[in-house]
Amino acid sequence: MEDILQTFGAFMVVLIAVEIFTNIRIYLGSSSLPVELVIATALMAVARKIIVLDLKLVTSEQIVGLALVTIALGISYWLVKNKTGHSKL
């Protein structure tokens, strides 16, 4: 199980790197910061951290902190998505 988690974590690092490269390419091409993509990349990085988290090594404060960061990024993403009019709600 540990090997599967490490492999999946490494795969997610590659996906995050591709997203960061895409963000930089869009920024250099249009001179505007793609906020929605940056927040989505941050959410992916936090999700990776949570997935590969070893619960034997972390404190309850760290888990609460990760939960709060995830909630804050989720709300931020929702707000940006609704402000730009891309939402289908």
Secondary structure by P-SEA (a helix, b strand, c coil): caaaaaaaaaaaaaaaaaaaaaaaaaaaaccccaaaaaaaaaaaaaaaaaaacccccccaaaaaaaaaaaaaaaaaaaaaaaaaccccc
